[in-house]
Structure formats: structure tokens, C-alpha cells
Amino acid sequence: MNQPMESPGAAYNPWTIVNLVFTHLAEQGLQPLLGETDPVQPASSLLSALGISPAVGSGPQVLQRRDAELAALRSIFFPDGAV
């Protein structure tokens, strides 16, 4: 009854979900911990539950954007530079 609809060819990067959730939580004044566990697995599970294939891009532009997003998140959660 509650089966997710299959979206042919729909794929999304789980790191984008991680960034979205962490950004939203930071805007709400919360400070989730980044680094204690790998957030990609739960994000991938969420995408799968929504009928979307998790797909991590590995091209240089994707990796650079990911690194920039992670650096921005670190600056939000650790403004004094302590990680």
C-alpha cells in the first residue's frame, strides 16, 4: 500500500541531503555532530524510501562542491575553528 513510486532514472547525491538537513538544523539553532557517524547511509536510505536511487558523483567538480559545502557547515558549527 505504501510502496514508493519508481522514478525511472531518478538519482540524487546523498551528500546533498546531508547538506540540506544540516543547513536546516543550523538555521533552527541546533548543532548536530558531523563526524561521529557517516551520514551518507541514512541519507541514502531516505532517498531509497522515496524511490530515488542514491548516486554519489565522483567528478572533480562534485568533490570540490562537496568539500566547499562541508567547509561551510564546519564554519557554522565550529565558528572558532575547533573541530
KENU-90274 format. One record per atom (N, C-alpha, C, O): residue in one letter; x, y, z. Coordinates in pm, 1 decimal. Layout:
% residues N
type=A	px=X	py=Y	pz=Z
...
% end
This chain:
% residues 83
type=M	px=81.9	py=-119.0	pz=0.0
type=M	px=0.0	py=0.0	pz=0.0
type=M	px=86.6	py=125.8	pz=0.0
type=M	px=61.3	py=217.7	pz=-77.9
type=N	px=187.1	py=131.2	pz=85.2
type=N	px=273.6	py=247.8	pz=91.9
type=N	px=403.9	py=225.6	pz=17.6
type=N	px=508.9	py=270.8	pz=63.1
type=Q	px=399.4	py=157.3	pz=-95.0
type=Q	px=519.3	py=134.6	pz=-175.2
type=Q	px=558.6	py=263.8	pz=-244.8
type=Q	px=472.6	py=331.3	pz=-301.3
type=P	px=688.4	py=300.5	pz=-242.1
type=P	px=730.2	py=421.4	pz=-312.8
type=P	px=714.8	py=402.0	pz=-463.4
type=P	px=735.1	py=292.4	pz=-515.8
type=M	px=679.1	py=508.4	pz=-530.6
type=M	px=667.2	py=502.9	pz=-675.4
type=M	px=807.0	py=499.0	pz=-735.6
type=M	px=896.7	py=570.7	pz=-691.3
type=E	px=824.4	py=416.4	pz=-835.0
type=E	px=952.8	py=408.9	pz=-902.8
type=E	px=965.9	py=526.3	pz=-998.8
type=E	px=877.0	py=551.0	pz=-1080.3
type=S	px=1074.1	py=596.4	pz=-989.1
type=S	px=1103.7	py=705.1	pz=-1080.2
type=S	px=1216.0	py=659.1	pz=-1171.8
type=S	px=1331.5	py=654.3	pz=-1129.5
type=P	px=1184.6	py=625.2	pz=-1295.9
type=P	px=1288.9	py=573.4	pz=-1383.5
type=P	px=1401.4	py=674.6	pz=-1402.6
type=P	px=1378.5	py=788.2	pz=-1444.3
type=G	px=1521.1	py=631.8	pz=-1371.7
type=G	px=1637.4	py=716.8	pz=-1391.3
type=G	px=1657.5	py=823.9	pz=-1286.1
type=G	px=1751.9	py=902.2	pz=-1297.0
type=A	px=1573.4	py=830.5	pz=-1185.5
type=A	px=1588.5	py=933.4	pz=-1082.9
type=A	px=1701.7	py=894.6	pz=-989.1
type=A	px=1699.3	py=787.8	pz=-927.9
type=A	px=1799.9	py=981.5	pz=-978.5
type=A	px=1912.8	py=958.1	pz=-888.3
type=A	px=1948.0	py=1091.1	pz=-823.6
type=A	px=1928.2	py=1197.8	pz=-881.6
type=Y	px=2000.5	py=1082.0	pz=-702.0
type=Y	px=2034.8	py=1204.2	pz=-628.9
type=Y	px=2151.6	py=1175.7	pz=-537.8
type=Y	px=2166.7	py=1064.0	pz=-488.4
type=N	px=2232.4	py=1273.6	pz=-515.7
type=N	px=2350.7	py=1259.9	pz=-432.5
type=N	px=2311.9	py=1267.7	pz=-284.6
type=N	px=2257.0	py=1368.8	pz=-240.6
type=P	px=2339.9	py=1161.9	pz=-207.4
type=P	px=2305.0	py=1164.6	pz=-64.7
type=P	px=2371.5	py=1278.0	pz=11.9
type=P	px=2316.0	py=1325.5	pz=111.0
type=W	px=2490.5	py=1323.0	pz=-32.0
type=W	px=2556.6	py=1433.1	pz=37.3
type=W	px=2475.7	py=1561.4	pz=27.6
type=W	px=2484.3	py=1646.9	pz=115.8
type=T	px=2397.0	py=1575.8	pz=-78.7
type=T	px=2310.9	py=1692.9	pz=-91.2
type=T	px=2203.3	py=1689.5	pz=16.4
type=T	px=2167.2	py=1793.2	pz=72.0
type=I	px=2152.1	py=1570.0	pz=45.8
type=I	px=2052.2	py=1554.1	pz=152.0
type=I	px=2115.8	py=1587.5	pz=286.8
type=I	px=2055.3	py=1656.4	pz=368.9
type=V	px=2236.9	py=1539.0	pz=309.6
type=V	px=2308.1	py=1568.7	pz=434.1
type=V	px=2323.3	py=1720.4	pz=449.4
type=V	px=2296.7	py=1775.2	pz=556.4
type=N	px=2365.7	py=1787.6	pz=342.8
type=N	px=2383.7	py=1932.7	pz=347.0
type=N	px=2251.1	py=2003.1	pz=375.8
type=N	px=2246.5	py=2095.3	pz=457.1
type=L	px=2145.3	py=1961.1	pz=311.0
type=L	px=2014.3	py=2021.9	pz=331.2
type=L	px=1969.2	py=2008.6	pz=476.4
type=L	px=1924.0	py=2105.5	pz=537.4
type=V	px=1981.8	py=1888.3	pz=530.6
type=V	px=1937.6	py=1864.0	pz=668.3
type=V	px=2023.5	py=1942.9	pz=767.6
type=V	px=1970.2	py=2006.5	pz=858.6
type=F	px=2155.6	py=1939.1	pz=750.5
type=F	px=2242.6	py=2011.1	pz=843.4
type=F	px=2219.2	py=2161.4	pz=835.8
type=F	px=2219.6	py=2229.4	pz=938.3
type=T	px=2198.8	py=2213.6	pz=715.3
type=T	px=2171.7	py=2356.1	pz=699.6
type=T	px=2041.5	py=2393.2	pz=769.6
type=T	px=2034.6	py=2493.5	pz=840.6
type=H	px=1938.9	py=2311.9	pz=749.0
type=H	px=1810.1	py=2338.3	pz=814.2
type=H	px=1823.6	py=2334.2	pz=966.7
type=H	px=1771.0	py=2421.0	pz=1036.3
type=L	px=1893.2	py=2234.5	pz=1017.3
type=L	px=1910.4	py=2224.6	pz=1162.5
type=L	px=1988.9	py=2343.3	pz=1216.9
type=L	px=1956.2	py=2395.1	pz=1323.7
type=A	px=2091.9	py=2387.0	pz=1145.0
type=A	px=2170.1	py=2503.0	pz=1189.1
type=A	px=2084.2	py=2628.6	pz=1191.2
type=A	px=2096.6	py=2711.1	pz=1281.7
type=E	px=1996.9	py=2643.3	pz=1091.4
type=E	px=1906.9	py=2759.0	pz=1088.1
type=E	px=1809.7	py=2757.5	pz=1205.3
type=E	px=1761.8	py=2862.8	pz=1247.4
type=Q	px=1780.3	py=2639.5	pz=1258.2
type=Q	px=1690.8	py=2626.4	pz=1372.6
type=Q	px=1764.9	py=2638.7	pz=1505.3
type=Q	px=1704.5	py=2626.5	pz=1611.9
type=G	px=1895.4	py=2662.8	pz=1499.0
type=G	px=1974.6	py=2680.2	pz=1620.1
type=G	px=2026.7	py=2550.4	pz=1678.9
type=G	px=2081.8	py=2550.2	pz=1789.0
type=L	px=2010.5	py=2441.1	pz=1608.1
type=L	px=2059.3	py=2312.2	pz=1656.4
type=L	px=2200.2	py=2288.3	pz=1604.2
type=L	px=2239.9	py=2346.8	pz=1503.4
type=Q	px=2274.6	py=2204.1	pz=1670.8
type=Q	px=2411.8	py=2177.2	pz=1630.3
type=Q	px=2436.7	py=2026.8	pz=1624.1
type=Q	px=2492.8	py=1969.1	pz=1717.2
type=P	px=2394.8	py=1962.7	pz=1513.5
type=P	px=2422.5	py=1819.6	pz=1500.2
type=P	px=2572.2	py=1796.5	pz=1487.1
type=P	px=2645.6	py=1884.2	pz=1441.7
type=L	px=2616.5	py=1679.5	pz=1526.6
type=L	px=2758.5	py=1646.4	pz=1521.4
type=L	px=2792.0	py=1584.3	pz=1386.8
type=L	px=2727.4	py=1488.8	pz=1343.8
type=L	px=2891.2	py=1637.8	pz=1321.7
type=L	px=2938.0	py=1584.0	pz=1195.0
type=L	px=3068.9	py=1511.9	pz=1221.8
type=L	px=3164.6	py=1572.2	pz=1270.3
type=G	px=3073.3	py=1384.5	pz=1190.7
type=G	px=3196.3	py=1311.0	pz=1206.4
type=G	px=3188.6	py=1192.5	pz=1300.9
type=G	px=3275.8	py=1105.7	pz=1297.2
type=E	px=3085.7	py=1186.4	pz=1386.2
type=E	px=3076.4	py=1072.7	pz=1476.8
type=E	px=3029.9	py=947.6	pz=1403.7
type=E	px=3074.4	py=837.3	pz=1435.2
type=T	px=2941.6	py=963.5	pz=1307.2
type=T	px=2898.1	py=854.0	pz=1222.6
type=T	px=2889.1	py=906.2	pz=1080.1
type=T	px=2887.0	py=1027.2	pz=1058.1
type=D	px=2883.8	py=815.6	pz=983.6
type=D	px=2875.0	py=854.2	pz=843.2
type=D	px=2729.9	py=885.1	pz=809.3
type=D	px=2646.5	py=794.7	pz=812.8
type=P	px=2696.6	py=1010.8	pz=776.3
type=P	px=2557.5	py=1046.7	pz=749.3
type=P	px=2507.8	py=1002.0	pz=612.5
type=P	px=2388.5	py=1012.8	pz=584.0
type=V	px=2597.2	py=951.8	pz=527.1
type=V	px=2555.4	py=915.0	pz=391.6
type=V	px=2460.6	py=795.5	pz=392.7
type=V	px=2366.0	py=792.0	pz=314.1
type=Q	px=2484.0	py=697.4	pz=480.2
type=Q	px=2397.4	py=579.0	pz=482.0
type=Q	px=2252.9	py=614.9	pz=515.6
type=Q	px=2163.1	py=573.0	pz=442.6
type=P	px=2225.6	py=690.5	pz=622.5
type=P	px=2085.9	py=728.5	pz=648.1
type=P	px=2027.1	py=814.1	pz=535.2
type=P	px=1909.7	py=799.1	pz=501.5
type=A	px=2107.4	py=903.1	pz=476.9
type=A	px=2058.2	py=985.2	pz=365.8
type=A	px=2026.0	py=897.0	pz=245.3
type=A	px=1926.0	py=919.1	pz=177.0
type=S	px=2109.6	py=797.9	pz=219.3
type=S	px=2083.9	py=704.3	pz=109.4
type=S	px=1956.2	py=625.3	pz=135.1
type=S	px=1877.3	py=602.6	pz=43.3
type=S	px=1936.0	py=583.6	pz=259.3
type=S	px=1813.7	py=510.3	pz=294.4
type=S	px=1689.5	py=596.5	pz=273.5
type=S	px=1586.8	py=547.9	pz=226.2
type=L	px=1699.3	py=724.7	pz=309.0
type=L	px=1587.4	py=816.3	pz=288.1
type=L	px=1555.7	py=828.0	pz=139.4
type=L	px=1439.4	py=819.6	pz=99.8
type=L	px=1658.0	py=847.3	pz=57.5
type=L	px=1635.7	py=856.4	pz=-86.0
type=L	px=1572.2	py=728.9	pz=-140.0
type=L	px=1478.8	py=734.8	pz=-219.9
type=S	px=1622.2	py=614.5	pz=-97.0
type=S	px=1565.8	py=486.2	pz=-141.6
type=S	px=1419.2	py=474.3	pz=-101.6
type=S	px=1337.0	py=426.4	pz=-179.6
type=A	px=1386.5	py=517.8	pz=20.1
type=A	px=1248.1	py=512.2	pz=67.0
type=A	px=1156.9	py=600.7	pz=-17.3
type=A	px=1037.2	py=574.7	pz=-29.3
type=L	px=1214.4	py=704.6	pz=-75.0
type=L	px=1138.1	py=795.5	pz=-160.5
type=L	px=1137.9	py=750.6	pz=-306.8
type=L	px=1083.0	py=819.0	pz=-393.2
type=G	px=1200.2	py=634.5	pz=-334.1
type=G	px=1202.4	py=582.1	pz=-470.5
type=G	px=1308.4	py=644.4	pz=-559.0
type=G	px=1298.5	py=639.5	pz=-681.6
type=I	px=1410.0	py=702.9	pz=-497.1
type=I	px=1517.1	py=767.8	pz=-571.8
type=I	px=1646.5	py=692.4	pz=-545.1
type=I	px=1677.8	py=660.3	pz=-430.5
type=S	px=1721.1	py=664.6	pz=-650.6
type=S	px=1847.5	py=592.7	pz=-635.3
type=S	px=1955.4	py=685.8	pz=-581.6
type=S	px=1980.4	py=791.6	pz=-639.4
type=P	px=2020.0	py=646.9	pz=-470.4
type=P	px=2133.1	py=726.2	pz=-422.4
type=P	px=2248.4	py=713.8	pz=-521.8
type=P	px=2284.8	py=602.9	pz=-561.0
type=A	px=2304.5	py=824.4	pz=-561.8
type=A	px=2415.6	py=822.1	pz=-656.4
type=A	px=2514.2	py=930.6	pz=-618.0
type=A	px=2484.7	py=1049.6	pz=-628.8
type=V	px=2631.2	py=888.7	pz=-573.3
type=V	px=2733.9	py=984.5	pz=-534.9
type=V	px=2820.1	py=1011.9	pz=-656.9
type=V	px=2879.9	py=920.7	pz=-713.9
type=G	px=2825.8	py=1136.6	pz=-695.7
type=G	px=2911.6	py=1174.9	pz=-806.5
type=G	px=3055.7	py=1178.3	pz=-761.1
type=G	px=3084.9	py=1210.2	pz=-645.8
type=S	px=3144.8	py=1145.6	pz=-851.2
type=S	px=3285.6	py=1142.8	pz=-812.1
type=S	px=3371.9	py=1232.3	pz=-900.3
type=S	px=3494.7	py=1227.0	pz=-892.8
type=G	px=3309.7	py=1312.9	pz=-982.2
type=G	px=3387.6	py=1402.8	pz=-1066.3
type=G	px=3452.3	py=1512.4	pz=-984.3
type=G	px=3409.1	py=1540.1	pz=-872.4
type=P	px=3556.1	py=1575.4	pz=-1039.2
type=P	px=3627.4	py=1679.4	pz=-963.5
type=P	px=3537.8	py=1795.5	pz=-921.1
type=P	px=3554.7	py=1848.7	pz=-811.4
type=Q	px=3443.8	py=1835.6	pz=-1005.0
type=Q	px=3355.2	py=1946.3	pz=-968.2
type=Q	px=3264.3	py=1907.4	pz=-852.3
type=Q	px=3238.6	py=1988.0	pz=-762.8
type=V	px=3216.0	py=1784.1	pz=-854.4
type=V	px=3129.5	py=1736.6	pz=-746.8
type=V	px=3207.0	py=1732.2	pz=-616.2
type=V	px=3156.5	py=1774.6	pz=-512.3
type=L	px=3329.3	py=1681.1	pz=-621.0
type=L	px=3411.3	py=1671.6	pz=-499.9
type=L	px=3447.4	py=1809.9	pz=-446.6
type=L	px=3447.6	py=1831.4	pz=-325.3
type=Q	px=3477.8	py=1903.2	pz=-535.4
type=Q	px=3510.1	py=2039.0	pz=-491.0
type=Q	px=3388.8	py=2105.1	pz=-426.2
type=Q	px=3401.6	py=2171.4	pz=-323.3
type=R	px=3270.4	py=2087.0	pz=-486.8
type=R	px=3149.1	py=2144.8	pz=-429.5
type=R	px=3118.9	py=2081.7	pz=-293.8
type=R	px=3080.2	py=2151.0	pz=-199.7
type=R	px=3136.8	py=1949.4	pz=-284.3
type=R	px=3113.9	py=1880.4	pz=-156.9
type=R	px=3208.0	py=1934.6	pz=-49.5
type=R	px=3165.3	py=1963.6	pz=62.2
type=D	px=3337.4	py=1948.2	pz=-84.2
type=D	px=3434.2	py=1998.6	pz=12.7
type=D	px=3400.5	py=2140.4	pz=56.9
type=D	px=3415.9	py=2174.5	pz=174.2
type=A	px=3354.4	py=2223.4	pz=-37.3
type=A	px=3317.1	py=2361.0	pz=-3.9
type=A	px=3195.2	py=2362.9	pz=88.2
type=A	px=3189.9	py=2441.0	pz=183.2
type=E	px=3096.5	py=2276.2	pz=59.6
type=E	px=2977.5	py=2269.7	pz=143.5
type=E	px=3012.0	py=2220.7	pz=284.1
type=E	px=2959.9	py=2272.7	pz=382.8
type=L	px=3099.5	py=2121.2	pz=293.1
type=L	px=3140.4	py=2071.9	pz=424.1
type=L	px=3218.0	py=2178.2	pz=501.6
type=L	px=3201.0	py=2191.3	pz=622.8
type=A	px=3302.7	py=2253.8	pz=432.6
type=A	px=3376.8	py=2361.6	pz=498.4
type=A	px=3280.8	py=2468.5	pz=551.0
type=A	px=3300.4	py=2521.9	pz=660.1
type=A	px=3177.5	py=2499.2	pz=473.1
type=A	px=3078.5	py=2597.9	pz=516.8
type=A	px=3003.8	py=2547.5	pz=639.6
type=A	px=2979.1	py=2623.4	pz=733.4
type=L	px=2967.9	py=2419.4	pz=638.9
type=L	px=2899.4	py=2362.0	pz=756.0
type=L	px=2988.5	py=2365.1	pz=879.1
type=L	px=2942.7	py=2396.8	pz=988.9
type=R	px=3117.4	py=2331.9	pz=860.6
type=R	px=3210.1	py=2335.6	pz=974.8
type=R	px=3219.6	py=2476.7	pz=1032.3
type=R	px=3225.6	py=2494.6	pz=1153.9
type=S	px=3220.8	py=2576.7	pz=943.9
type=S	px=3231.4	py=2714.6	pz=992.9
type=S	px=3106.3	py=2755.9	pz=1069.9
type=S	px=3113.5	py=2839.5	pz=1160.0
type=I	px=2991.1	py=2697.5	pz=1034.7
type=I	px=2867.0	py=2726.4	pz=1107.4
type=I	px=2871.5	py=2660.9	pz=1246.0
type=I	px=2840.3	py=2724.1	pz=1346.9
type=F	px=2910.9	py=2533.1	pz=1248.6
type=F	px=2907.6	py=2458.0	pz=1373.3
type=F	px=3028.0	py=2483.5	pz=1461.9
type=F	px=3019.8	py=2469.6	pz=1583.9
type=F	px=3139.3	py=2520.8	pz=1401.4
type=F	px=3263.7	py=2544.9	pz=1475.9
type=F	px=3321.3	py=2681.4	pz=1436.5
type=F	px=3425.2	py=2687.1	pz=1370.8
type=P	px=3256.0	py=2790.5	pz=1475.4
type=P	px=3299.8	py=2923.3	pz=1433.1
type=P	px=3440.8	py=2959.3	pz=1479.6
type=P	px=3506.2	py=3044.0	pz=1418.7
type=D	px=3488.0	py=2896.0	pz=1586.8
type=D	px=3622.3	py=2927.4	pz=1634.7
type=D	px=3728.7	py=2841.2	pz=1568.0
type=D	px=3847.0	py=2853.6	pz=1599.6
type=G	px=3688.3	py=2754.5	pz=1476.6
type=G	px=3784.7	py=2671.4	pz=1404.2
type=G	px=3816.3	py=2540.4	pz=1470.3
type=G	px=3888.8	py=2459.9	pz=1411.9
type=A	px=3765.9	py=2514.2	pz=1589.6
type=A	px=3791.3	py=2388.4	pz=1659.4
type=A	px=3703.9	py=2280.1	pz=1600.9
type=A	px=3581.8	py=2294.1	pz=1594.1
type=V	px=3766.7	py=2172.4	pz=1558.9
type=V	px=3688.6	py=2060.8	pz=1501.3
type=V	px=3705.0	py=1939.5	pz=1585.2
type=V	px=3647.8	py=1834.9	pz=1554.4
% end
